[in-house]
Amino acid sequence: MNSIIRSLSAVALIAALAFGQNLALPAGAQSSELSAQTTVAQAPPVSPGGVDPFLWLEDKDGARSMAWVKTENDKTLPVLQGDPHYATLYADALKIAQAKGRIPVPSIIHGAIYNFWQDDQHVRGIFRRTTPSSYASASPQWTTVLDLDALAASEKANWVWEGADCYWPAEQRCLVALSDGGEDARTIREFDLGTRSFVPNGFTLSRGKQQAAWEDANTLLVSREWNPGELTSSGYAYIIKRVKRGQPLSSAVEVFRGEKSDVSTDPFTLQDGSGNRATMIRRGVTFFTSQYYLFTPRGLQRLAVPLKADIRSLVGGKIILSPNENWTVNGQSFTPGALVAVDLAAAKADPAHLKPQLVYAPGPRESIDGVQATRSQLLVALYQNVRGRGMVFSPRANGTWSSRRLNLPDNAAVNLVDSDLHNGNAFLQVTSFLAPTTLWAVNTSTGSASVEKALPAQFNASHDAVEQHEATSKDGTKIPYFIVHPKNMKLNRRNPTVINAYGGFQISETPFYSGTLGKLWLERGGVFVLANIRGGGEFGPAWHEAGLKTNRQRIYDDFYAVGQDVVARKITSPRYLGIEGGSNGGLLMGVEFTQHPSMWNAVDIQVPLLDMLRYEKIQAGASWVGEYGSVSVPAEQAFLAKISPYNNLRAGTAYPEPFIWTTTKDDRVGPQHARKFAAMLSAMQVPYLFYEVTEGGHGSGANLKERAHTSALEWTYFTKKLME
């Protein structure tokens, strides 16, 4: 249920802007640079409490809505697929997506290496395994454990893999989650890795937005909609029951009940290599505030941690957590974003009076990204000015922690992949814009790190360079951004440039290697910018909270400042400048489209939020009140009315022709926002392109072909707008 998405590459991505007048042309720009834009006809905006002429498009799967979608797709696809660039771009995107040389991302289960894999022969994918020694070889010998294509065919379903949770330490019985077409709702079924089959009469949870955790080998803790209507206003479960093996769900016994006003309530279990186990419940009061409950010998009791905190791992009998607000306890103070350890045995004995110990406190330009445990150490990915570092932390007998930095490449992102609780082995990924991604094998006991596998180059990066700059936002804050460009780039204001950002939910945007971006854009002379605007987590919780609710205009100012900086450096100008972002980043695109339409000549709006006066009523929108605010609060409603893209389209304004795309199966943000925005543009007689993928959930498609198709459409659009 993590926030919204990133949607550019395999590792993924996403963007925001400012109030005020439409931007005048920058110095030196010619009026002809805006020739592709169009003046809109008269059409009234939708104001708070006003009549919404396209409310009917919120009927997600209704016949009238789907007929409208078909008509729109039938108009857009011939335009983009009929473009002379499309066939080559699609062929390149599909080749990259299905390449056999991709790194098989490892998952360590009971000493074996597992991987979920899709290619042209396995469209929905296979779950497979091999030995560690075979995995380390150039050509691993895989054994298929579960074939989703065969399963889907036999069950006449469009199954999409959502992962497996295996009961530790045996790790033979697993809860396999599958969704229909990629939606968030899923079925959960018990699977035996030994027999490579679903367990006869095993645990089975029918479709729903639900979570399950192993309490013991024969017991699950499950949060789901037990009876019709037992969901929060966000559409998630708030009642947790204990399900025993062999008993029907109707016999499940309630163990915890949240409130309908909560976001969600979920069970989870942590275990460490020493055999310690912590079974817990997280009650999500809002998206960013939670109460944690621990099962103790005296029953379920609340753990005295801050409301804004993330429980990350368990190692050596210590619960590892990060407070996202100042926390003073037992005479010690911990800053937001710190890494803190709490003794599990002491917490079970007295959960109301904890004695936490500091593991690591990030500096002002640092943030902790990923945390994973091995048998007796913590492997941590952290960022210093958006540059990745790998660290190993080991507990000392006196409660303090030692640290060791891994010898990894600089100027790259570091992403944790998986770790083994039985020993010190782990995997992490190092990725950057121009160097193919590498998978590193790490031993946290010795501190060794070496390349296990490397992705073959997917595009020619020899002619490109990467720089990091800073833009100055409206309030004086320095906003870092990366720019990837040809080495021989001329500063003539004519370089086709795309800016990407996300700006929300404390999600950090870091360097990444994308064959699709490289082959379809960079290799053809395009420039790419990744902006680290506020709202993200690049510099810890404070960087995120600076843009919450009515302070959100700062995020949009940051993005606009990056655009201005790129133009001021004479790299590009509005005629050759495009922007893209998805989900929350799609909202950012909508704001930029309405607040500064003359600044951009191409706007790629991906699976977006756009109607911010009704977002709480659409799909899981109510869960994000902690990020955006609520129309039930007058000051917040007034702010949302000012920035809501759908409600701020204005007659007589010159807008660029946007590409708006979404998916029918998106049950998180929902396709309703994109549909209504396109319909309003149509009523205003503003040219636009709209496409709705019928599968894929909150993303660009349910399989490699669908994702390659969507990517090709996007880069065809940018090519038409910025390169021709």
ZAMARGU-4260 file (C-alpha; in steps of 0.2 Angstrom, whole numbers, plus 5000, padded with zeros to 4 digits):
<rodrens>
0) 5000/5000/5000 | 5015/5011/4998 | 5011/5028/4992 | 5009/5031/4973 | 5022/5026/4960
5) 5037/5029/4950 | 5034/5025/4932 | 5048/5029/4919 | 5060/5014/4920 | 5062/4997/4927
10) 5068/5004/4943 | 5055/5018/4939 | 5052/5037/4943 | 5041/5054/4942 | 5036/5079/4946
15) 5028/5099/4953 | 5026/5119/4952 | 5019/5137/4957 | 5005/5150/4958 | 5004/5166/4949
20) 5004/5172/4931 | 5008/5162/4916 | 5027/5163/4912 | 5033/5175/4900 | 5046/5170/4887
25) 5063/5169/4894 | 5076/5182/4888 | 5082/5177/4870 | 5067/5165/4866 | 5057/5168/4850
30) 5038/5169/4850 | 5038/5156/4837 | 5044/5144/4850 | 5025/5143/4856 | 5018/5140/4839
35) 5013/5122/4843 | 5002/5129/4857 | 4983/5132/4855 | 4971/5145/4862 | 4956/5137/4871
40) 4938/5141/4868 | 4926/5146/4881 | 4922/5133/4895 | 4918/5136/4913 | 4930/5129/4926
45) 4923/5117/4940 | 4923/5126/4956 | 4920/5120/4974 | 4902/5115/4975 | 4899/5118/4956
50) 4892/5106/4944 | 4904/5094/4937 | 4899/5090/4919 | 4910/5074/4918 | 4906/5066/4935
55) 4899/5051/4925 | 4917/5046/4920 | 4920/5042/4938 | 4910/5026/4935 | 4926/5017/4932
60) 4920/5001/4923 | 4903/5008/4917 | 4897/5005/4899 | 4896/5023/4895 | 4913/5027/4903
65) 4921/5012/4893 | 4913/5017/4877 | 4921/5034/4880 | 4938/5026/4883 | 4937/5016/4867
70) 4933/5031/4857 | 4948/5041/4864 | 4960/5026/4862 | 4954/5025/4844 | 4958/5043/4841
75) 4975/5043/4849 | 4983/5027/4844 | 4982/5030/4825 | 4991/5047/4829 | 5005/5040/4839
80) 5007/5022/4831 | 5005/5030/4814 | 5020/5041/4817 | 5035/5036/4807 | 5046/5035/4823
85) 5034/5023/4832 | 5038/5006/4824 | 5057/5008/4828 | 5054/5015/4846 | 5042/5000/4850
90) 5054/4987/4842 | 5068/4994/4853 | 5058/4996/4869 | 5052/4978/4867 | 5069/4971/4863
95) 5076/4979/4879 | 5061/4973/4889 | 5063/4955/4884 | 5082/4954/4883 | 5089/4938/4890
100) 5104/4947/4897 | 5093/4956/4910 | 5099/4953/4928 | 5088/4941/4936 | 5084/4950/4953
105) 5087/4937/4967 | 5077/4933/4982 | 5085/4922/4995 | 5074/4908/5002 | 5081/4895/5013
110) 5098/4895/5005 | 5092/4895/4987 | 5090/4909/4974 | 5073/4913/4968 | 5068/4924/4954
115) 5052/4930/4945 | 5055/4932/4926 | 5046/4938/4911 | 5051/4937/4893 | 5043/4933/4876
120) 5041/4915/4881 | 5034/4919/4898 | 5022/4934/4896 | 5014/4933/4913 | 5030/4926/4920
125) 5038/4911/4930 | 5044/4910/4948 | 5060/4899/4947 | 5075/4894/4958 | 5093/4889/4957
130) 5107/4886/4968 | 5119/4900/4974 | 5134/4893/4964 | 5123/4891/4949 | 5116/4909/4951
135) 5134/4915/4951 | 5138/4907/4935 | 5136/4915/4918 | 5122/4903/4913 | 5112/4898/4929
140) 5102/4882/4928 | 5084/4887/4933 | 5070/4876/4939 | 5052/4883/4936 | 5042/4883/4953
145) 5026/4891/4947 | 5021/4896/4929 | 5009/4910/4929 | 5005/4908/4910 | 5000/4890/4913
150) 4990/4894/4928 | 4981/4909/4920 | 4977/4898/4905 | 4970/4884/4916 | 4960/4895/4927
155) 4955/4907/4914 | 4962/4922/4923 | 4974/4936/4920 | 4986/4933/4934 | 4999/4946/4939
160) 5013/4941/4951 | 5012/4951/4968 | 5025/4941/4978 | 5027/4927/4990 | 5029/4927/5009
165) 5037/4911/5016 | 5036/4905/5034 | 5053/4906/5042 | 5064/4897/5046 | 5058/4882/5036
170) 5053/4893/5021 | 5044/4879/5012 | 5026/4885/5014 | 5023/4902/5006 | 5008/4914/5004
175) 5008/4918/4986 | 4999/4934/4981 | 4991/4936/4963 | 4981/4950/4956 | 4969/4951/4942
180) 4977/4962/4928 | 4988/4971/4941 | 4975/4979/4952 | 4979/4981/4971 | 4966/4969/4976
185) 4973/4951/4976 | 4970/4933/4980 | 4982/4924/4993 | 4985/4906/4991 | 4996/4894/5001
190) 5010/4886/4990 | 5023/4873/4994 | 5040/4876/4986 | 5045/4858/4989 | 5031/4850/4979
195) 5030/4866/4967 | 5011/4866/4969 | 4997/4875/4979 | 4994/4866/4995 | 4978/4855/4995
200) 4965/4863/5007 | 4978/4876/5012 | 4976/4894/5016 | 4966/4903/5003 | 4960/4921/5004
205) 4948/4926/4990 | 4951/4943/4980 | 4952/4959/4991 | 4963/4973/4997 | 4971/4962/5011
210) 4986/4958/5020 | 4991/4942/5029 | 5006/4937/5040 | 5011/4921/5047 | 5009/4920/5066
215) 5015/4902/5066 | 5015/4888/5054 | 4997/4884/5056 | 4990/4902/5059 | 4988/4918/5049
220) 4984/4935/5055 | 4973/4943/5041 | 4966/4960/5038 | 4952/4960/5025 | 4934/4965/5022
225) 4926/4951/5032 | 4908/4958/5030 | 4902/4969/5016 | 4907/4987/5021 | 4920/4983/5033
230) 4933/4994/5025 | 4940/5011/5029 | 4935/5027/5019 | 4951/5024/5010 | 4945/5006/5004
235) 4957/4996/5015 | 4954/4984/5029 | 4953/4989/5047 | 4949/4972/5056 | 4962/4959/5059
240) 4957/4941/5063 | 4966/4925/5067 | 4964/4911/5054 | 4968/4893/5059 | 4973/4880/5047
245) 4958/4869/5041 | 4945/4881/5048 | 4933/4892/5037 | 4936/4911/5037 | 4919/4912/5045
250) 4927/4904/5061 | 4941/4917/5061 | 4943/4926/5078 | 4945/4945/5079 | 4961/4951/5087
255) 4961/4969/5083 | 4949/4982/5076 | 4955/4999/5070 | 4943/5013/5065 | 4934/5016/5049
260) 4942/5033/5048 | 4959/5025/5048 | 4969/5022/5032 | 4972/5004/5035 | 4976/4991/5048
265) 4989/4977/5044 | 4998/4963/5053 | 5016/4959/5050 | 5030/4948/5057 | 5048/4951/5059
270) 5061/4938/5063 | 5080/4938/5065 | 5094/4926/5062 | 5095/4922/5081 | 5077/4915/5081
275) 5069/4930/5088 | 5051/4934/5082 | 5041/4949/5083 | 5023/4948/5078 | 5015/4966/5076
280) 5000/4976/5070 | 5002/4993/5062 | 4986/5004/5063 | 4988/5017/5050 | 4979/5032/5058
285) 4984/5042/5043 | 4996/5039/5029 | 5010/5046/5039 | 5005/5042/5057 | 5003/5025/5064
290) 5001/5015/5080 | 5011/4999/5082 | 5005/4985/5093 | 5016/4970/5099 | 5010/4953/5104
295) 5017/4950/5121 | 5015/4936/5134 | 5002/4947/5141 | 4993/4949/5125 | 4993/4963/5112
300) 5000/4979/5118 | 5004/4996/5110 | 5022/5000/5108 | 5027/5017/5114 | 5035/5024/5098
305) 5031/5040/5089 | 5016/5041/5079 | 5027/5046/5064 | 5039/5031/5064 | 5044/5017/5052
310) 5048/5000/5059 | 5061/4993/5047 | 5069/4977/5053 | 5074/4965/5067 | 5092/4960/5071
315) 5101/4952/5086 | 5085/4954/5096 | 5083/4973/5092 | 5069/4981/5084 | 5076/4993/5071
320) 5065/5009/5068 | 5066/5027/5061 | 5057/5041/5070 | 5050/5053/5057 | 5048/5067/5070
325) 5059/5072/5085 | 5058/5059/5099 | 5064/5062/5116 | 5063/5046/5128 | 5073/5040/5143
330) 5083/5055/5143 | 5089/5054/5125 | 5083/5064/5109 | 5083/5057/5092 | 5081/5067/5076
335) 5069/5064/5062 | 5076/5051/5050 | 5088/5043/5063 | 5091/5024/5064 | 5086/5018/5082
340) 5087/5001/5090 | 5075/4995/5104 | 5077/4978/5113 | 5063/4966/5109 | 5063/4957/5125
345) 5062/4973/5135 | 5048/4979/5124 | 5038/4963/5126 | 5041/4965/5145 | 5036/4984/5146
350) 5031/4991/5129 | 5026/5007/5137 | 5044/5012/5143 | 5057/5009/5130 | 5075/5012/5131
355) 5081/5015/5113 | 5099/5016/5107 | 5105/5026/5092 | 5112/5017/5077 | 5115/5031/5066
360) 5109/5050/5064 | 5110/5056/5046 | 5117/5074/5043 | 5107/5088/5035 | 5110/5083/5017
365) 5109/5064/5021 | 5094/5052/5022 | 5093/5033/5026 | 5084/5024/5011 | 5084/5005/5014
370) 5088/4994/5029 | 5090/4975/5029 | 5096/4963/5041 | 5108/4948/5039 | 5111/4936/5053
375) 5119/4948/5065 | 5122/4965/5055 | 5112/4978/5047 | 5115/4983/5029 | 5109/5001/5025
380) 5108/5011/5010 | 5109/5030/5013 | 5111/5045/5002 | 5123/5060/5004 | 5117/5074/4993
385) 5108/5061/4982 | 5123/5050/4980 | 5121/5032/4986 | 5132/5024/5000 | 5132/5006/5007
390) 5135/5004/5026 | 5136/4989/5038 | 5131/4992/5056 | 5135/4979/5069 | 5129/4979/5087
395) 5141/4980/5102 | 5139/4972/5119 | 5137/4989/5127 | 5122/4994/5116 | 5132/5005/5104
400) 5134/5001/5085 | 5150/5001/5075 | 5149/5005/5056 | 5159/5001/5040 | 5157/5009/5023
405) 5156/4997/5008 | 5168/5000/4994 | 5155/5004/4980 | 5156/5015/4965 | 5153/5034/4968
410) 5140/5045/4960 | 5127/5031/4959 | 5111/5025/4967 | 5113/5010/4979 | 5097/4999/4981
415) 5096/4985/4993 | 5089/4969/4985 | 5088/4955/4998 | 5098/4947/5013 | 5100/4930/5021
420) 5095/4929/5040 | 5105/4913/5041 | 5122/4921/5037 | 5130/4937/5032 | 5126/4936/5013
425) 5116/4950/5004 | 5113/4957/4987 | 5112/4976/4983 | 5111/4985/4966 | 5122/4999/4960
430) 5114/5010/4946 | 5118/5026/4937 | 5112/5035/4922 | 5126/5029/4910 | 5134/5014/4917
435) 5124/4998/4916 | 5117/4992/4932 | 5127/4980/4943 | 5122/4967/4956 | 5134/4966/4970
440) 5136/4951/4982 | 5140/4958/5000 | 5146/4949/5015 | 5141/4960/5030 | 5152/4949/5042
445) 5168/4953/5033 | 5163/4969/5024 | 5167/4962/5007 | 5158/4967/4991 | 5160/4962/4974
450) 5151/4962/4957 | 5140/4946/4955 | 5131/4951/4939 | 5131/4966/4927 | 5118/4971/4914
455) 5125/4972/4897 | 5125/4989/4889 | 5107/4993/4882 | 5112/5009/4873 | 5128/5018/4868
460) 5132/5030/4882 | 5149/5035/4876 | 5143/5051/4869 | 5134/5057/4885 | 5139/5065/4902
465) 5131/5068/4918 | 5131/5083/4929 | 5123/5089/4945 | 5117/5107/4947 | 5106/5117/4959
470) 5092/5128/4956 | 5086/5142/4968 | 5067/5140/4972 | 5056/5155/4975 | 5059/5154/4994
475) 5078/5153/4991 | 5080/5134/4994 | 5093/5126/4984 | 5085/5112/4974 | 5098/5099/4966
480) 5095/5091/4950 | 5104/5079/4938 | 5106/5082/4919 | 5111/5069/4907 | 5116/5076/4890
485) 5127/5074/4875 | 5145/5078/4878 | 5146/5090/4863 | 5129/5098/4867 | 5128/5116/4861
490) 5121/5129/4872 | 5110/5136/4859 | 5093/5134/4868 | 5087/5121/4855 | 5091/5104/4864
495) 5076/5093/4866 | 5074/5091/4885 | 5063/5081/4897 | 5062/5085/4915 | 5056/5071/4927
500) 5051/5072/4946 | 5040/5065/4959 | 5039/5077/4974 | 5029/5068/4987 | 5027/5054/5000
505) 5045/5055/5005 | 5050/5045/4990 | 5068/5049/4984 | 5072/5051/4966 | 5089/5044/4963
510) 5100/5040/4947 | 5095/5025/4938 | 5100/5015/4922 | 5086/5013/4909 | 5089/5005/4893
515) 5072/5012/4887 | 5077/5030/4891 | 5094/5028/4884 | 5089/5020/4868 | 5073/5029/4864
520) 5079/5046/4870 | 5097/5049/4875 | 5105/5040/4861 | 5095/5050/4849 | 5102/5067/4856
525) 5089/5070/4869 | 5093/5078/4886 | 5086/5071/4902 | 5084/5080/4919 | 5079/5072/4936
530) 5074/5085/4949 | 5076/5082/4968 | 5062/5093/4973 | 5054/5095/4990 | 5041/5082/4995
535) 5053/5068/4992 | 5064/5060/5004 | 5081/5065/4997 | 5086/5074/5013 | 5075/5065/5026
540) 5058/5069/5034 | 5060/5088/5034 | 5062/5088/5015 | 5046/5079/5013 | 5036/5089/5027
545) 5041/5106/5019 | 5029/5102/5005 | 5014/5095/5015 | 4996/5100/5012 | 4995/5119/5011
550) 5014/5121/5009 | 5013/5111/4993 | 5016/5126/4982 | 5034/5125/4987 | 5035/5108/4978
555) 5028/5116/4962 | 5040/5131/4964 | 5054/5119/4965 | 5050/5111/4949 | 5047/5127/4940
560) 5064/5133/4947 | 5073/5118/4939 | 5065/5122/4922 | 5070/5140/4923 | 5088/5135/4928
565) 5089/5123/4913 | 5083/5137/4902 | 5094/5150/4910 | 5109/5139/4906 | 5104/5140/4887
570) 5102/5121/4887 | 5084/5122/4880 | 5069/5134/4879 | 5050/5131/4880 | 5049/5126/4862
575) 5060/5111/4866 | 5056/5108/4884 | 5045/5093/4890 | 5040/5086/4907 | 5034/5070/4913
580) 5028/5062/4929 | 5017/5048/4936 | 5004/5047/4950 | 5008/5060/4962 | 5020/5066/4949
585) 5006/5066/4937 | 4997/5079/4948 | 5014/5088/4947 | 5012/5088/4928 | 4994/5094/4929
590) 4999/5108/4940 | 5013/5113/4929 | 5002/5112/4914 | 4989/5124/4922 | 5001/5136/4931
595) 5015/5138/4918 | 5008/5132/4901 | 5020/5143/4891 | 5035/5135/4899 | 5033/5117/4892
600) 5029/5111/4874 | 5026/5093/4879 | 5018/5087/4895 | 5017/5068/4898 | 5004/5065/4912
605) 5005/5047/4918 | 4992/5038/4929 | 4988/5055/4938 | 4978/5063/4951 | 4970/5079/4944
610) 4954/5083/4952 | 4960/5087/4969 | 4942/5093/4975 | 4936/5075/4973 | 4951/5065/4975
615) 4946/5059/4992 | 4931/5051/4984 | 4940/5042/4970 | 4948/5024/4973 | 4960/5025/4988
620) 4961/5044/4988 | 4955/5046/5006 | 4971/5038/5012 | 4982/5053/5006 | 4974/5066/5016
625) 4990/5067/5026 | 4999/5072/5011 | 4987/5083/5002 | 4974/5089/5015 | 4955/5088/5014
630) 4941/5098/5007 | 4933/5096/5024 | 4945/5108/5031 | 4941/5126/5024 | 4959/5132/5023
635) 4965/5115/5014 | 4950/5116/5003 | 4954/5133/4997 | 4972/5128/4994 | 4967/5113/4984
640) 4955/5123/4974 | 4969/5134/4969 | 4981/5120/4963 | 4969/5107/4957 | 4973/5105/4938
645) 4955/5099/4933 | 4948/5114/4942 | 4960/5127/4935 | 4959/5125/4916 | 4955/5142/4910
650) 4947/5148/4894 | 4958/5159/4883 | 4974/5151/4889 | 4987/5144/4877 | 4990/5126/4882
655) 5003/5113/4875 | 4995/5097/4868 | 4997/5085/4882 | 4998/5066/4882 | 4987/5059/4896
660) 4987/5041/4900 | 4980/5029/4913 | 4975/5011/4916 | 4957/5004/4918 | 4964/4992/4932
665) 4971/5006/4942 | 4962/5004/4959 | 4974/5015/4968 | 4973/5032/4960 | 4960/5027/4947
670) 4958/5032/4929 | 4944/5044/4933 | 4956/5059/4935 | 4964/5057/4918 | 4947/5054/4910
675) 4939/5069/4917 | 4954/5080/4913 | 4954/5075/4895 | 4935/5077/4893 | 4937/5095/4900
680) 4950/5098/4887 | 4939/5091/4874 | 4925/5103/4879 | 4937/5117/4878 | 4942/5112/4861
685) 4960/5110/4867 | 4970/5097/4857 | 4976/5083/4868 | 4981/5064/4867 | 4973/5052/4879
690) 4976/5033/4881 | 4970/5021/4893 | 4978/5004/4895 | 4965/4991/4900 | 4977/4981/4911
695) 4992/4984/4922 | 4985/4992/4938 | 4994/5007/4944 | 5007/5006/4931 | 5010/5005/4912
700) 5004/4988/4908 | 5002/4970/4915 | 5016/4962/4905 | 5032/4967/4895 | 5023/4970/4879
705) 5011/4982/4886 | 5024/4991/4895 | 5035/4992/4880 | 5020/4999/4870 | 5016/5012/4883
710) 5034/5018/4883 | 5035/5019/4864 | 5019/5029/4864 | 5027/5041/4876 | 5044/5043/4867
715) 5035/5045/4850 | 5025/5059/4858 | 5041/5068/4865 | 5050/5065/4848 | 5035/5073/4839
720) 5034/5088/4850 | 5053/5091/4854 | 5063/5084/4840 | 5054/5089/4825
</rodrens>
